[in-house]
Amino acid sequence: MKIGAKGIAASAVVTILGGVVLLMALGSWQTESEKIPVKFSTGEFAGMANPEDIRGSYSFADVEKNFPITADTLAAAFALDVTVKPAQDYLAKDLEALYGEVADGAGEVGTDSLKWFVSLFTGLPFTPGEDTYVPRTVIEVLRDSGKVVDADTLAQLEAKSVEPLVPGIVPDVVDTHVESTTERVIKGNTTYADVITWGVTQAEIEAVLGVPLKSKTDKIRDHLLANNLEFSVVKTQLQALVDASAP
C-alpha cells in the first residue's frame, strides 16, 4: 500500500506529538532551560551544587531550589527592598545594577558576591576574586544565622565590605571616567574604546559579546546591563584579551 505525501506528513505530526506527550508524562519535557548549576564531581562535596556556577540570570528562587538557603536570606544579606518586588524575583545580576562600582572603583558587588555569600552560608568552597565586595549586611546575616566564619575569612569580609543599600535611595555610582594608558584594567567605567587602545580588536570584542559593537564609546558595564549580559563574566573574558595583548 502506498502512502501519499499528506499521509506521511500526518504520520510525522502524530509521531512528534506522541513523543512530546510521552516526555511530558515522564516529566522530561522542558519548555525553557532549567537553572541548575553544575555539581562537584569529586571530593567531600561530590554531588552537591557548585556556587561557582551561579549565573547572573539566576533568580533568588533558583538559588533557593539548588542550595540550602532561602531567597529571603539572600535579600537580607544584600539589603534588597522586598517591598519593590518579592525576594524570590530578584536576579543575581540585579546586584550589579543596584550597587555598581564600589570602593572608589576598586571592586564591585555583583554575581560573584552572591556566589561568595552562598559559599560562606552553606560551607561549600568558592574563591572570590580580588575585586569581589559584599555589603556589610552579609557579615550580619552570617552572624545572626549562626554560621561559623574563621578569623581570616572574617577579616577578608570586613576588608571587602561596603555600606548596604538604603531602601528607596539609589546609591551613587562612580561615574567619572579617566582614560588610562598605564593601568590596563577593565572597570565599570571603562569604555570599549579603551579596550581597543589596549590592543584588543573590535572583532575579538564582538566575539566575546556575541552581538555587534555599535558604539566604541559606550561604557562596558552600562552596555552589558542594557543588553542583558553579565558584566562579571564578560569583564573576565575581555581582561584576558587585554592581558594577552600586553607588549
CORZI-V763041 format. One record per backbone hydrogen bond with DSSP energy under -0.5 kcal/mol. NH is the residue of the N-H (numbers start at 1). CO is the residue of the C=O. If there is no record, write none. Layout:
NH;CO + NH;CO
//
This chain:
4;2 + 8;4 + 9;5 + 10;6 + 11;7 + 12;8 + 13;9 + 14;10 + 15;11 + 16;12 + 17;13 + 18;14 + 19;15 + 20;16 + 21;17 + 22;18 + 23;19 + 24;20 + 25;21 + 26;22 + 27;23 + 27;24 + 28;23 + 29;23 + 36;34 + 40;48 + 46;43 + 47;40 + 48;45 + 50;38 + 51;49 + 53;50 + 54;51 + 58;55 + 60;90 + 61;88 + 63;59 + 64;60 + 65;61 + 66;62 + 67;63 + 69;67 + 74;70 + 75;71 + 76;72 + 77;73 + 78;74 + 79;76 + 80;75 + 82;80 + 84;81 + 85;81 + 89;86 + 90;86 + 90;87 + 92;58 + 93;56 + 94;91 + 95;91 + 95;92 + 96;93 + 97;93 + 98;94 + 99;95 + 100;95 + 100;96 + 102;107 + 105;102 + 106;102 + 106;103 + 107;102 + 108;131 + 109;100 + 110;108 + 114;110 + 115;111 + 116;112 + 117;113 + 118;114 + 119;115 + 120;116 + 121;117 + 122;118 + 123;119 + 124;119 + 128;126 + 132;129 + 133;108 + 133;131 + 134;160 + 136;162 + 138;135 + 139;136 + 140;136 + 141;137 + 142;138 + 143;139 + 144;140 + 145;141 + 146;143 + 147;142 + 149;147 + 154;150 + 155;151 + 156;152 + 157;153 + 158;154 + 159;155 + 160;156 + 161;158 + 162;134 + 166;169 + 167;165 + 169;166 + 171;169 + 174;101 + 177;175 + 178;176 + 179;177 + 184;182 + 185;183 + 190;187 + 192;218 + 193;216 + 195;191 + 196;192 + 197;193 + 198;194 + 199;196 + 200;195 + 205;201 + 206;202 + 207;203 + 208;204 + 209;205 + 210;206 + 214;212 + 218;215 + 220;190 + 221;188 + 223;219 + 224;220 + 225;221 + 226;222 + 227;223 + 228;225 + 229;224 + 231;229 + 234;230 + 235;231 + 236;232 + 237;233 + 238;234 + 239;235 + 240;236 + 241;237 + 242;238 + 243;239 + 244;240 + 245;241 + 246;243
//
